[in-house]
Amino acid sequence: MRDSKELAHKKRVKIADEVEKIAKDIVVIKIEACRIDSYRKSGVNLNRLEGMKMADIINLLSPHEVVVDCPDPNTEKFMLVLKKMVRNGSAIKAEHKADRNHKIVGAASIIAKVEREKEIAKLRRKYGDFGPGYTSNELTNKWLKEWIGKNKEWPEIVRKTWLTAELLEKGKQQRGLLGFLGLAREKPC
């Protein structure tokens, strides 16, 4: 096992199938974009949300010890917050790149990546090719710009609190206001 991003899709699927055959428990939590937006509006960032969902799984399964791949740059802070949310006394270790350093975390990473790929495939059938869905990806950015240029609202798959979506929405509103006032936008230098 290793970081799921380092493996080809077919290899990930094969390993995920093998893990499913031998794992005692597998828990996958899917969070819709609108739920992430609700959390963000109430002050919960993605790292905290991820910690909350990790705690839900730890509380459900009650393992003796847990190793998690830390999403926060400050592993000590994240571990303390996570421990406060865990009710069952599990020993918790949070570290960066835990999916590379611990086979069990690598297996979880692979399961999560395969599940995400299944969801992305379903969404592509409905919304077209939007790339991998990361703001750093050119295809994703192009799809977002085209979508908001043609539509009044984002589809349900877009987090409206995502900075990229907010900036594109503001840009659309500015163009609308300038158009309303009969003003043309100057081209950048």
C-alpha positions in Angstrom: 0.0 0.0 0.0 1.1 3.6 -0.6 -0.3 7.0 -1.4 -3.4 6.4 -3.6 -2.4 9.3 -5.9 0.8 7.4 -6.9 -1.2 4.5 -8.3 -2.9 4.1 -11.6 -6.7 3.8 -11.5 -6.8 0.1 -12.4 -4.3 -0.7 -9.7 -6.3 1.3 -7.1 -9.4 -0.6 -8.0 -7.7 -4.0 -7.8 -6.2 -3.1 -4.4 -9.5 -1.8 -3.1 -11.2 -5.1 -4.1 -8.5 -7.0 -2.2 -8.9 -4.7 0.9 -12.6 -5.1 0.9 -12.2 -8.9 1.0 -10.0 -8.8 4.1 -11.1 -5.7 6.0 -13.2 -6.2 9.1 -14.9 -2.8 8.7 -14.9 -0.2 6.0 -16.7 3.1 6.6 -17.0 5.7 3.8 -18.7 9.1 4.6 -19.8 11.2 1.6 -20.5 14.8 2.2 -22.5 16.8 -0.4 -21.3 20.2 -1.5 -24.3 21.9 0.1 -23.5 20.3 3.5 -19.9 21.5 3.2 -21.2 25.0 2.4 -23.5 24.8 5.5 -20.5 23.9 7.7 -18.4 26.7 6.2 -21.1 29.3 6.8 -21.2 28.2 10.5 -17.4 28.6 10.7 -16.2 25.0 10.2 -13.4 24.8 7.7 -12.5 21.6 5.7 -9.8 20.5 8.1 -12.2 20.7 11.1 -14.9 19.0 9.1 -12.6 16.2 8.2 -11.6 15.8 11.8 -15.3 15.7 12.8 -16.0 12.9 10.4 -12.8 11.0 11.5 -14.2 11.3 15.1 -17.6 9.9 13.9 -15.9 6.9 12.5 -13.6 6.4 15.5 -16.6 6.7 17.8 -18.5 4.2 15.7 -15.8 1.5 15.5 -14.1 2.1 18.9 -10.6 0.9 17.9 -7.9 0.6 20.5 -5.5 2.8 18.4 -5.9 5.0 15.4 -3.5 6.5 12.9 -4.8 9.3 10.7 -3.4 11.2 7.8 -3.4 14.7 9.2 -5.1 17.3 6.9 -3.9 20.2 9.1 -0.3 21.6 8.9 -0.2 21.5 12.7 -0.4 17.8 13.6 -0.3 18.4 17.4 -3.2 20.9 17.3 -5.3 18.6 15.0 -4.6 15.6 17.2 -5.8 17.5 20.3 -9.0 18.7 18.6 -9.6 15.2 17.3 -9.1 13.6 20.8 -11.7 16.0 22.2 -14.3 14.7 19.8 -13.5 11.0 20.4 -15.5 9.6 23.3 -14.1 6.1 23.5 -10.6 6.5 24.7 -8.9 5.4 21.4 -5.2 6.2 21.2 -4.8 8.6 18.3 -1.8 9.4 16.3 -2.0 12.0 13.5 0.8 12.4 11.0 1.5 13.9 7.6 1.8 11.3 4.8 0.5 8.6 7.0 -0.8 6.9 3.9 2.8 6.3 2.8 4.0 5.3 6.3 1.2 3.0 7.4 -0.3 0.2 5.3 -3.7 0.5 6.9 -3.9 4.3 6.2 -2.7 3.6 2.6 -5.5 1.1 2.3 -8.0 3.6 3.5 -6.6 6.2 1.1 -7.1 3.8 -1.8 -10.7 3.0 -0.7 -11.5 6.7 -0.5 -9.9 7.5 -3.9 -11.8 4.7 -5.6 -15.1 5.8 -4.0 -14.4 9.4 -5.1 -13.6 8.2 -8.7 -17.0 6.3 -8.8 -18.8 9.5 -7.7 -16.9 11.6 -10.2 -17.8 9.2 -13.0 -21.6 9.5 -12.1 -21.3 13.3 -12.0 -19.5 13.5 -15.4 -22.4 11.6 -17.0 -24.7 14.4 -15.7 -22.5 17.5 -16.0 -19.9 16.7 -18.6 -16.2 16.5 -18.2 -15.2 19.0 -15.4 -11.8 17.4 -14.9 -10.8 16.1 -11.4 -12.7 18.8 -9.6 -9.7 20.6 -8.1 -9.2 24.4 -8.4 -5.6 23.8 -9.5 -6.8 22.0 -12.6 -7.2 23.9 -15.8 -10.1 21.7 -17.1 -12.0 22.2 -13.9 -11.5 26.0 -14.0 -12.5 26.1 -17.6 -15.7 24.1 -16.8 -16.5 26.4 -13.9 -16.1 29.5 -16.0 -18.2 28.1 -18.8 -20.9 26.9 -16.4 -21.4 30.2 -14.6 -21.1 32.1 -17.9 -24.2 30.2 -19.2 -26.2 29.7 -16.0 -27.7 31.8 -13.3 -26.7 29.4 -10.5 -24.1 26.8 -9.7 -25.1 23.1 -10.0 -25.5 21.1 -6.8 -22.0 19.7 -7.1 -20.2 23.0 -6.7 -19.4 24.3 -3.2 -20.6 27.9 -3.3 -18.3 28.8 -0.5 -15.3 27.6 -2.5 -13.1 30.7 -3.1 -12.9 29.9 -6.9 -16.7 29.8 -7.1 -17.0 33.0 -5.1 -14.6 34.8 -7.3 -16.2 33.6 -10.6 -19.6 34.6 -9.2 -18.4 38.1 -8.3 -16.8 38.4 -11.7 -20.2 37.5 -13.3 -22.0 40.0 -11.2 -19.5 42.7 -12.1 -19.9 42.0 -15.8 -23.7 42.1 -15.3 -23.5 45.5 -13.5 -21.1 46.9 -16.1 -23.3 45.7 -18.9 -26.4 47.2 -17.2 -24.6 50.6 -17.0 -23.6 50.3 -20.6 -19.9 50.2 -19.7 -17.4 48.0 -21.4 -14.6 46.3 -19.5 -11.1 47.2 -20.5 -8.9 44.4 -21.6 -6.0 43.6 -19.2 -2.5 44.7 -20.2 
